[in-house]
Amino acid sequence: MHILMDGIHLVVQMKGVGRYALNTLEQMVRLDTSLQVSVLSLDEALFKTIPQCNRVKSIHVGWRNHLWHGFKTLPMWVKQVRPDVVFIPYETTIARLNRPYAMVCHDIPKKIREAQKRVAGGSLGIKNRLYYWWDDLLMRRSLRGAERVFCNSEYVGEWVRKEVKVSGSRIVLAPCAPGADFFHLSQKVNVQTVRERLGTPEGYILAFCTGDLRENFGVVPRVYERIVGSGFKQKLVIAGVHDDVRGLVKSSLFGFRWHDSVRIVPFLESGREKELAELYTAASVYIDPSLQEGFGMQVVEAMACGTPVVCSNRGALPEVAGNAALFVDPEDPQDIASAVSKVLKDEGLQAKLRNYGHDRAASFSWEDTAKVIHKGLGQLVDG
């Protein structure tokens, strides 16, 4: 089987979609020793992240915007490569291809925009509303044209079936897993050493802020203010911070008497999973107040590291976390603070969440997901 894979999310600062593409590719190449894969990539320097073997060929492509890529670049390479099947590991807008294709749906774009708008306030202009309406219309058409739609969660799958109107027989559950083997990485972490390096000897509360408004980061300082007011000594560590977001993070903390004690950790690029595992493992609790997630990779990664999790009750997070987290209203700082306080003062609850978290995270496997995808792609080739 020869697959053409759209790998434009394989970048240095790789997020969830990129990790999904890379990990499923690695596993499929390992599982099927006759598999041939051509991978479209934006950055020649990133070819080294792709499995190095003669069955995987990297193709460097340029970038203008996602419409140009979907309507010009991708169809052009499909014609040149002539693969048996095309694998697009994210939901996007594409032209009609002359080969069967499968697409992965990670999230619900409309709900992401609604969450971002809720945080930003105000309303979109007519031009933006028209653009998003048209883009959403084309993206739904592309999903309906796919012979298989692999979904990150049942939550996303239901949307694809009910709202996008894709037949249930073409929808397959193929969830994310931790971005790396965080369970084993966490076993090597010296918690006290990490905390001393961060200047948080009594532990810390971990949150992420990559700049995506749906993360709902603005609620975190208000939560932490209540934690401090309750007498807890744990510091606040904010991770995943891109350079262009650092100023925003600092301004959101300014005015709180404790703002100088907050530790800000930059976004950790691909290849620095060991450091990320250290951050998770040494945390007293991880909080995720996101307003919309199609899966929630960071929640699963924290659980894999044995970190107690307090997360939003929105989107796919309740489905993904199961009984291994405390769920809260992400727009209620007091509700979040109460749950965090409960974890910090109850060692029995901490142990319970760690144990349940390990088990829950272990139920997600890149090997299992790759097997599902490989089987689905194979069915398209075999007819």
Buried (B, 14 or more C-beta within 10 A) or exposed (E): BBBBBBBBBBBEEBBBBBBBBBBBBBBBBEEBEEBBBBBBBBBEEBBEBBBEEEEBBBBEBEEEEBBEBBBEBBBEBBEEBEBBBBBBBBBBBBBEBEBBBBBBBBBBBBBBBEBBBBBEEEEEEEEEEEEBEEBBEBBBEBBBBBBBBBBBBBBBBBBBBEEBEBEEEBBBEBBBBBBBEBBEBBEEBEBEEBBEEBEBEEBBBBBBBBBBBBBBBBBBBBBBBBBBEEEBEBBBBBBBBBEEBBEBBBEBBEEBEBBEEBBBBBBBEBEEBEBBBBBBBBBBBBBBBBBBBBBBBBBBBBBBBBBBBBBBBBBBBBBBBEEBBBBBBBBBBEBBBBBBBBBBEEEEBBEBBBEBBBEBBBEBBBBBBBBBBBEBBBBBBEE
